[in-house]
Amino acid sequence: MSKIAFEAISIFLALLAFVSLYRAYKGPTPADRVVAINVISTKVTVLIGLLAILTNQDAFVDVALIYAMMGFVTTVCVSKYMEKGKLF
């Protein structure tokens, strides 16, 4: 794919992240907010991966993997806290 296509995809994903941010702010239930934040985390991970492709720097792939793991752990912890009222 060309560089222009990657840039267009990046802009589109960033705009969709703002839609998810609105859902995180407005969400009627806490579960909606958690899902919206998880979606934003996934979009940011993909954006970091696209940045790695655009700049030809492999270090960004490592950053994207760590960010994805942090997003997953955060989602699990918040979900457990919502369900049980405590983390441990």
Backbone atoms as SQL, in Angstrom:
CREATE TABLE atoms (id INTEGER PRIMARY KEY, chain TEXT, resi INTEGER, resn TEXT, atom TEXT, x REAL, y REAL, z REAL);
INSERT INTO atoms VALUES
  (1, 'A', 1, 'MET', 'N', 0.842, -1.189, 0.000),
  (2, 'A', 1, 'MET', 'CA', 0.000, 0.000, 0.000),
  (3, 'A', 1, 'MET', 'C', 0.876, 1.237, 0.000),
  (4, 'A', 2, 'SER', 'N', 0.314, 2.283, -0.474),
  (5, 'A', 2, 'SER', 'CA', 1.091, 3.506, -0.538),
  (6, 'A', 2, 'SER', 'C', 1.027, 4.264, 0.781),
  (7, 'A', 3, 'LYS', 'N', 1.927, 5.198, 0.890),
  (8, 'A', 3, 'LYS', 'CA', 2.008, 6.010, 2.099),
  (9, 'A', 3, 'LYS', 'C', 0.738, 6.830, 2.288),
  (10, 'A', 4, 'ILE', 'N', 0.145, 7.279, 1.213),
  (11, 'A', 4, 'ILE', 'CA', -1.069, 8.089, 1.296),
  (12, 'A', 4, 'ILE', 'C', -2.226, 7.265, 1.861),
  (13, 'A', 5, 'ALA', 'N', -2.303, 6.003, 1.469),
  (14, 'A', 5, 'ALA', 'CA', -3.363, 5.143, 1.988),
  (15, 'A', 5, 'ALA', 'C', -3.209, 4.926, 3.488),
  (16, 'A', 6, 'PHE', 'N', -1.976, 4.709, 3.955),
  (17, 'A', 6, 'PHE', 'CA', -1.747, 4.536, 5.384),
  (18, 'A', 6, 'PHE', 'C', -2.089, 5.810, 6.158),
  (19, 'A', 7, 'GLU', 'N', -1.754, 6.942, 5.589),
  (20, 'A', 7, 'GLU', 'CA', -2.083, 8.204, 6.252),
  (21, 'A', 7, 'GLU', 'C', -3.597, 8.420, 6.307),
  (22, 'A', 8, 'ALA', 'N', -4.289, 8.061, 5.249),
  (23, 'A', 8, 'ALA', 'CA', -5.752, 8.203, 5.234),
  (24, 'A', 8, 'ALA', 'C', -6.400, 7.264, 6.252),
  (25, 'A', 9, 'ILE', 'N', -5.902, 6.045, 6.340),
  (26, 'A', 9, 'ILE', 'CA', -6.422, 5.099, 7.319),
  (27, 'A', 9, 'ILE', 'C', -6.169, 5.608, 8.738),
  (28, 'A', 10, 'SER', 'N', -4.992, 6.193, 8.966),
  (29, 'A', 10, 'SER', 'CA', -4.663, 6.732, 10.286),
  (30, 'A', 10, 'SER', 'C', -5.600, 7.857, 10.677),
  (31, 'A', 11, 'ILE', 'N', -5.890, 8.741, 9.754),
  (32, 'A', 11, 'ILE', 'CA', -6.804, 9.849, 10.041),
  (33, 'A', 11, 'ILE', 'C', -8.208, 9.324, 10.312),
  (34, 'A', 12, 'PHE', 'N', -8.642, 8.346, 9.530),
  (35, 'A', 12, 'PHE', 'CA', -9.968, 7.766, 9.733),
  (36, 'A', 12, 'PHE', 'C', -10.077, 7.092, 11.105),
  (37, 'A', 13, 'LEU', 'N', -9.050, 6.338, 11.505),
  (38, 'A', 13, 'LEU', 'CA', -9.070, 5.685, 12.807),
  (39, 'A', 13, 'LEU', 'C', -9.042, 6.696, 13.946),
  (40, 'A', 14, 'ALA', 'N', -8.307, 7.782, 13.762),
  (41, 'A', 14, 'ALA', 'CA', -8.274, 8.821, 14.791),
  (42, 'A', 14, 'ALA', 'C', -9.651, 9.468, 14.947),
  (43, 'A', 15, 'LEU', 'N', -10.337, 9.692, 13.849),
  (44, 'A', 15, 'LEU', 'CA', -11.686, 10.255, 13.930),
  (45, 'A', 15, 'LEU', 'C', -12.646, 9.279, 14.609),
  (46, 'A', 16, 'LEU', 'N', -12.517, 7.998, 14.317),
  (47, 'A', 16, 'LEU', 'CA', -13.359, 7.004, 14.976),
  (48, 'A', 16, 'LEU', 'C', -13.055, 6.890, 16.467),
  (49, 'A', 17, 'ALA', 'N', -11.813, 7.163, 16.843),
  (50, 'A', 17, 'ALA', 'CA', -11.474, 7.154, 18.267),
  (51, 'A', 17, 'ALA', 'C', -12.221, 8.264, 18.999),
  (52, 'A', 18, 'PHE', 'N', -12.438, 9.393, 18.339),
  (53, 'A', 18, 'PHE', 'CA', -13.204, 10.468, 18.971),
  (54, 'A', 18, 'PHE', 'C', -14.677, 10.088, 19.129),
  (55, 'A', 19, 'VAL', 'N', -15.193, 9.298, 18.212),
  (56, 'A', 19, 'VAL', 'CA', -16.563, 8.804, 18.365),
  (57, 'A', 19, 'VAL', 'C', -16.646, 7.900, 19.597),
  (58, 'A', 20, 'SER', 'N', -15.644, 7.054, 19.771),
  (59, 'A', 20, 'SER', 'CA', -15.614, 6.192, 20.953),
  (60, 'A', 20, 'SER', 'C', -15.420, 7.003, 22.229),
  (61, 'A', 21, 'LEU', 'N', -14.669, 8.085, 22.129),
  (62, 'A', 21, 'LEU', 'CA', -14.487, 8.956, 23.286),
  (63, 'A', 21, 'LEU', 'C', -15.810, 9.582, 23.706),
  (64, 'A', 22, 'TYR', 'N', -16.632, 9.930, 22.742),
  (65, 'A', 22, 'TYR', 'CA', -17.962, 10.450, 23.055),
  (66, 'A', 22, 'TYR', 'C', -18.785, 9.391, 23.784),
  (67, 'A', 23, 'ARG', 'N', -18.716, 8.147, 23.334),
  (68, 'A', 23, 'ARG', 'CA', -19.461, 7.066, 23.993),
  (69, 'A', 23, 'ARG', 'C', -18.922, 6.831, 25.402),
  (70, 'A', 24, 'ALA', 'N', -17.617, 6.973, 25.587),
  (71, 'A', 24, 'ALA', 'CA', -17.047, 6.804, 26.925),
  (72, 'A', 24, 'ALA', 'C', -17.526, 7.909, 27.859),
  (73, 'A', 25, 'TYR', 'N', -17.712, 9.100, 27.331),
  (74, 'A', 25, 'TYR', 'CA', -18.186, 10.217, 28.144),
  (75, 'A', 25, 'TYR', 'C', -19.684, 10.128, 28.410),
  (76, 'A', 26, 'LYS', 'N', -20.441, 9.778, 27.402),
  (77, 'A', 26, 'LYS', 'CA', -21.897, 9.818, 27.466),
  (78, 'A', 26, 'LYS', 'C', -22.515, 8.486, 27.878),
  (79, 'A', 27, 'GLY', 'N', -21.763, 7.406, 27.787),
  (80, 'A', 27, 'GLY', 'CA', -22.294, 6.060, 28.002),
  (81, 'A', 27, 'GLY', 'C', -23.263, 5.939, 29.155),
  (82, 'A', 28, 'PRO', 'N', -24.416, 5.338, 28.927),
  (83, 'A', 28, 'PRO', 'CA', -25.411, 5.276, 30.001),
  (84, 'A', 28, 'PRO', 'C', -25.013, 4.336, 31.139),
  (85, 'A', 29, 'THR', 'N', -24.193, 3.323, 30.856),
  (86, 'A', 29, 'THR', 'CA', -23.798, 2.389, 31.903),
  (87, 'A', 29, 'THR', 'C', -22.270, 2.340, 31.991),
  (88, 'A', 30, 'PRO', 'N', -21.753, 1.935, 33.128),
  (89, 'A', 30, 'PRO', 'CA', -20.295, 1.793, 33.238),
  (90, 'A', 30, 'PRO', 'C', -19.718, 0.760, 32.264),
  (91, 'A', 31, 'ALA', 'N', -20.487, -0.266, 31.948),
  (92, 'A', 31, 'ALA', 'CA', -20.001, -1.265, 30.987),
  (93, 'A', 31, 'ALA', 'C', -19.784, -0.645, 29.607),
  (94, 'A', 32, 'ASP', 'N', -20.681, 0.267, 29.205),
  (95, 'A', 32, 'ASP', 'CA', -20.494, 0.964, 27.929),
  (96, 'A', 32, 'ASP', 'C', -19.210, 1.779, 27.940),
  (97, 'A', 33, 'ARG', 'N', -18.929, 2.390, 29.056),
  (98, 'A', 33, 'ARG', 'CA', -17.712, 3.195, 29.164),
  (99, 'A', 33, 'ARG', 'C', -16.459, 2.334, 29.083),
  (100, 'A', 34, 'VAL', 'N', -16.487, 1.170, 29.723),
  (101, 'A', 34, 'VAL', 'CA', -15.327, 0.273, 29.682),
  (102, 'A', 34, 'VAL', 'C', -15.093, -0.232, 28.269),
  (103, 'A', 35, 'VAL', 'N', -16.142, -0.601, 27.588),
  (104, 'A', 35, 'VAL', 'CA', -16.004, -1.073, 26.205),
  (105, 'A', 35, 'VAL', 'C', -15.482, 0.045, 25.301),
  (106, 'A', 36, 'ALA', 'N', -15.963, 1.258, 25.494),
  (107, 'A', 36, 'ALA', 'CA', -15.504, 2.383, 24.678),
  (108, 'A', 36, 'ALA', 'C', -14.021, 2.663, 24.908),
  (109, 'A', 37, 'ILE', 'N', -13.582, 2.604, 26.153),
  (110, 'A', 37, 'ILE', 'CA', -12.161, 2.817, 26.441),
  (111, 'A', 37, 'ILE', 'C', -11.320, 1.687, 25.853),
  (112, 'A', 38, 'ASN', 'N', -11.839, 0.464, 25.877),
  (113, 'A', 38, 'ASN', 'CA', -11.132, -0.659, 25.259),
  (114, 'A', 38, 'ASN', 'C', -11.019, -0.464, 23.744),
  (115, 'A', 39, 'VAL', 'N', -12.066, 0.043, 23.127),
  (116, 'A', 39, 'VAL', 'CA', -12.034, 0.306, 21.681),
  (117, 'A', 39, 'VAL', 'C', -11.000, 1.383, 21.366),
  (118, 'A', 40, 'ILE', 'N', -10.950, 2.416, 22.191),
  (119, 'A', 40, 'ILE', 'CA', -9.961, 3.476, 21.981),
  (120, 'A', 40, 'ILE', 'C', -8.549, 2.908, 22.116),
  (121, 'A', 41, 'SER', 'N', -8.338, 2.062, 23.106),
  (122, 'A', 41, 'SER', 'CA', -7.028, 1.444, 23.294),
  (123, 'A', 41, 'SER', 'C', -6.631, 0.611, 22.079),
  (124, 'A', 42, 'THR', 'N', -7.577, -0.127, 21.528),
  (125, 'A', 42, 'THR', 'CA', -7.289, -0.927, 20.336),
  (126, 'A', 42, 'THR', 'C', -6.960, -0.047, 19.141),
  (127, 'A', 43, 'LYS', 'N', -7.698, 1.036, 18.970),
  (128, 'A', 43, 'LYS', 'CA', -7.433, 1.949, 17.855),
  (129, 'A', 43, 'LYS', 'C', -6.064, 2.608, 17.986),
  (130, 'A', 44, 'VAL', 'N', -5.686, 2.978, 19.200),
  (131, 'A', 44, 'VAL', 'CA', -4.372, 3.577, 19.405),
  (132, 'A', 44, 'VAL', 'C', -3.272, 2.555, 19.117),
  (133, 'A', 45, 'THR', 'N', -3.494, 1.303, 19.480),
  (134, 'A', 45, 'THR', 'CA', -2.523, 0.253, 19.172),
  (135, 'A', 45, 'THR', 'C', -2.336, 0.113, 17.668),
  (136, 'A', 46, 'VAL', 'N', -3.422, 0.124, 16.934),
  (137, 'A', 46, 'VAL', 'CA', -3.337, 0.033, 15.473),
  (138, 'A', 46, 'VAL', 'C', -2.652, 1.272, 14.895),
  (139, 'A', 47, 'LEU', 'N', -2.948, 2.438, 15.446),
  (140, 'A', 47, 'LEU', 'CA', -2.290, 3.663, 14.979),
  (141, 'A', 47, 'LEU', 'C', -0.787, 3.615, 15.221),
  (142, 'A', 48, 'ILE', 'N', -0.366, 3.076, 16.342),
  (143, 'A', 48, 'ILE', 'CA', 1.067, 2.940, 16.608),
  (144, 'A', 48, 'ILE', 'C', 1.694, 1.961, 15.619),
  (145, 'A', 49, 'GLY', 'N', 0.977, 0.891, 15.294),
  (146, 'A', 49, 'GLY', 'CA', 1.466, -0.048, 14.279),
  (147, 'A', 49, 'GLY', 'C', 1.589, 0.598, 12.911),
  (148, 'A', 50, 'LEU', 'N', 0.610, 1.404, 12.543),
  (149, 'A', 50, 'LEU', 'CA', 0.695, 2.130, 11.267),
  (150, 'A', 50, 'LEU', 'C', 1.849, 3.127, 11.271),
  (151, 'A', 51, 'LEU', 'N', 2.085, 3.753, 12.414),
  (152, 'A', 51, 'LEU', 'CA', 3.218, 4.674, 12.526),
  (153, 'A', 51, 'LEU', 'C', 4.532, 3.925, 12.351),
  (154, 'A', 52, 'ALA', 'N', 4.597, 2.698, 12.857),
  (155, 'A', 52, 'ALA', 'CA', 5.798, 1.879, 12.675),
  (156, 'A', 52, 'ALA', 'C', 6.033, 1.586, 11.194),
  (157, 'A', 53, 'ILE', 'N', 4.945, 1.342, 10.464),
  (158, 'A', 53, 'ILE', 'CA', 5.088, 1.072, 9.032),
  (159, 'A', 53, 'ILE', 'C', 5.499, 2.334, 8.284),
  (160, 'A', 54, 'LEU', 'N', 4.868, 3.456, 8.620),
  (161, 'A', 54, 'LEU', 'CA', 5.164, 4.705, 7.907),
  (162, 'A', 54, 'LEU', 'C', 6.587, 5.197, 8.138),
  (163, 'A', 55, 'THR', 'N', 7.105, 4.995, 9.351),
  (164, 'A', 55, 'THR', 'CA', 8.443, 5.510, 9.668),
  (165, 'A', 55, 'THR', 'C', 9.545, 4.460, 9.542),
  (166, 'A', 56, 'ASN', 'N', 9.175, 3.212, 9.258),
  (167, 'A', 56, 'ASN', 'CA', 10.143, 2.108, 9.133),
  (168, 'A', 56, 'ASN', 'C', 10.970, 1.929, 10.406),
  (169, 'A', 57, 'GLN', 'N', 10.322, 2.085, 11.562),
  (170, 'A', 57, 'GLN', 'CA', 11.003, 1.884, 12.841),
  (171, 'A', 57, 'GLN', 'C', 10.341, 0.726, 13.570),
  (172, 'A', 58, 'ASP', 'N', 11.109, -0.322, 13.764),
  (173, 'A', 58, 'ASP', 'CA', 10.575, -1.528, 14.396),
  (174, 'A', 58, 'ASP', 'C', 10.302, -1.348, 15.883),
  (175, 'A', 59, 'ALA', 'N', 10.887, -0.348, 16.499),
  (176, 'A', 59, 'ALA', 'CA', 10.690, -0.133, 17.940),
  (177, 'A', 59, 'ALA', 'C', 9.233, 0.204, 18.251),
  (178, 'A', 60, 'PHE', 'N', 8.529, 0.803, 17.310),
  (179, 'A', 60, 'PHE', 'CA', 7.126, 1.144, 17.532),
  (180, 'A', 60, 'PHE', 'C', 6.247, -0.101, 17.638),
  (181, 'A', 61, 'VAL', 'N', 6.666, -1.193, 17.031),
  (182, 'A', 61, 'VAL', 'CA', 5.908, -2.441, 17.148),
  (183, 'A', 61, 'VAL', 'C', 5.957, -2.934, 18.593),
  (184, 'A', 62, 'ASP', 'N', 7.122, -2.815, 19.218),
  (185, 'A', 62, 'ASP', 'CA', 7.240, -3.189, 20.627),
  (186, 'A', 62, 'ASP', 'C', 6.361, -2.300, 21.505),
  (187, 'A', 63, 'VAL', 'N', 6.344, -1.023, 21.201),
  (188, 'A', 63, 'VAL', 'CA', 5.506, -0.087, 21.950),
  (189, 'A', 63, 'VAL', 'C', 4.032, -0.454, 21.779),
  (190, 'A', 64, 'ALA', 'N', 3.641, -0.807, 20.569),
  (191, 'A', 64, 'ALA', 'CA', 2.249, -1.186, 20.317),
  (192, 'A', 64, 'ALA', 'C', 1.873, -2.449, 21.089),
  (193, 'A', 65, 'LEU', 'N', 2.767, -3.424, 21.152),
  (194, 'A', 65, 'LEU', 'CA', 2.487, -4.647, 21.895),
  (195, 'A', 65, 'LEU', 'C', 2.334, -4.371, 23.391),
  (196, 'A', 66, 'ILE', 'N', 3.207, -3.569, 23.941),
  (197, 'A', 66, 'ILE', 'CA', 3.116, -3.229, 25.364),
  (198, 'A', 66, 'ILE', 'C', 1.835, -2.450, 25.631),
  (199, 'A', 67, 'TYR', 'N', 1.489, -1.520, 24.738),
  (200, 'A', 67, 'TYR', 'CA', 0.260, -0.743, 24.912),
  (201, 'A', 67, 'TYR', 'C', -0.972, -1.642, 24.852),
  (202, 'A', 68, 'ALA', 'N', -0.951, -2.620, 23.958),
  (203, 'A', 68, 'ALA', 'CA', -2.080, -3.557, 23.856),
  (204, 'A', 68, 'ALA', 'C', -2.204, -4.395, 25.121),
  (205, 'A', 69, 'MET', 'N', -1.079, -4.835, 25.673),
  (206, 'A', 69, 'MET', 'CA', -1.134, -5.619, 26.913),
  (207, 'A', 69, 'MET', 'C', -1.635, -4.771, 28.076),
  (208, 'A', 70, 'MET', 'N', -1.207, -3.522, 28.145),
  (209, 'A', 70, 'MET', 'CA', -1.681, -2.642, 29.208),
  (210, 'A', 70, 'MET', 'C', -3.173, -2.387, 29.082),
  (211, 'A', 71, 'GLY', 'N', -3.656, -2.212, 27.862),
  (212, 'A', 71, 'GLY', 'CA', -5.087, -2.013, 27.647),
  (213, 'A', 71, 'GLY', 'C', -5.894, -3.227, 28.050),
  (214, 'A', 72, 'PHE', 'N', -5.383, -4.412, 27.753),
  (215, 'A', 72, 'PHE', 'CA', -6.084, -5.639, 28.130),
  (216, 'A', 72, 'PHE', 'C', -6.148, -5.796, 29.644),
  (217, 'A', 73, 'VAL', 'N', -5.020, -5.606, 30.304),
  (218, 'A', 73, 'VAL', 'CA', -4.983, -5.752, 31.759),
  (219, 'A', 73, 'VAL', 'C', -5.882, -4.718, 32.421),
  (220, 'A', 74, 'THR', 'N', -5.878, -3.511, 31.912),
  (221, 'A', 74, 'THR', 'CA', -6.738, -2.460, 32.465),
  (222, 'A', 74, 'THR', 'C', -8.209, -2.830, 32.309),
  (223, 'A', 75, 'THR', 'N', -8.585, -3.336, 31.159),
  (224, 'A', 75, 'THR', 'CA', -9.975, -3.724, 30.932),
  (225, 'A', 75, 'THR', 'C', -10.392, -4.849, 31.869),
  (226, 'A', 76, 'VAL', 'N', -9.521, -5.826, 32.046),
  (227, 'A', 76, 'VAL', 'CA', -9.837, -6.937, 32.946),
  (228, 'A', 76, 'VAL', 'C', -9.969, -6.444, 34.384),
  (229, 'A', 77, 'CYS', 'N', -9.067, -5.577, 34.812),
  (230, 'A', 77, 'CYS', 'CA', -9.117, -5.074, 36.192),
  (231, 'A', 77, 'CYS', 'C', -10.362, -4.226, 36.439),
  (232, 'A', 78, 'VAL', 'N', -10.692, -3.361, 35.517),
  (233, 'A', 78, 'VAL', 'CA', -11.882, -2.524, 35.694),
  (234, 'A', 78, 'VAL', 'C', -13.142, -3.380, 35.673),
  (235, 'A', 79, 'SER', 'N', -13.185, -4.370, 34.807),
  (236, 'A', 79, 'SER', 'CA', -14.347, -5.261, 34.756),
  (237, 'A', 79, 'SER', 'C', -14.505, -6.053, 36.052),
  (238, 'A', 80, 'LYS', 'N', -13.386, -6.534, 36.581),
  (239, 'A', 80, 'LYS', 'CA', -13.446, -7.269, 37.841),
  (240, 'A', 80, 'LYS', 'C', -13.874, -6.350, 38.981),
  (241, 'A', 81, 'TYR', 'N', -13.380, -5.125, 38.976),
  (242, 'A', 81, 'TYR', 'CA', -13.772, -4.166, 40.010),
  (243, 'A', 81, 'TYR', 'C', -15.263, -3.849, 39.922),
  (244, 'A', 82, 'MET', 'N', -15.775, -3.712, 38.706),
  (245, 'A', 82, 'MET', 'CA', -17.205, -3.422, 38.539),
  (246, 'A', 82, 'MET', 'C', -18.071, -4.591, 39.016),
  (247, 'A', 83, 'GLU', 'N', -17.579, -5.796, 38.796),
  (248, 'A', 83, 'GLU', 'CA', -18.365, -6.972, 39.155),
  (249, 'A', 83, 'GLU', 'C', -18.331, -7.273, 40.652),
  (250, 'A', 84, 'LYS', 'N', -17.129, -7.212, 41.243),
  (251, 'A', 84, 'LYS', 'CA', -16.992, -7.642, 42.631),
  (252, 'A', 84, 'LYS', 'C', -16.806, -6.501, 43.625),
  (253, 'A', 85, 'GLY', 'N', -16.432, -5.317, 43.148),
  (254, 'A', 85, 'GLY', 'CA', -16.219, -4.193, 44.046),
  (255, 'A', 85, 'GLY', 'C', -14.814, -4.113, 44.620),
  (256, 'A', 86, 'LYS', 'N', -13.970, -5.074, 44.277),
  (257, 'A', 86, 'LYS', 'CA', -12.572, -5.063, 44.713),
  (258, 'A', 86, 'LYS', 'C', -11.739, -5.787, 43.665),
  (259, 'A', 87, 'LEU', 'N', -10.429, -5.525, 43.698),
  (260, 'A', 87, 'LEU', 'CA', -9.546, -6.135, 42.703),
  (261, 'A', 87, 'LEU', 'C', -8.995, -7.472, 43.162),
  (262, 'A', 88, 'PHE', 'N', -8.781, -7.642, 44.455),
  (263, 'A', 88, 'PHE', 'CA', -8.165, -8.881, 44.938),
  (264, 'A', 88, 'PHE', 'C', -9.090, -9.633, 45.829);
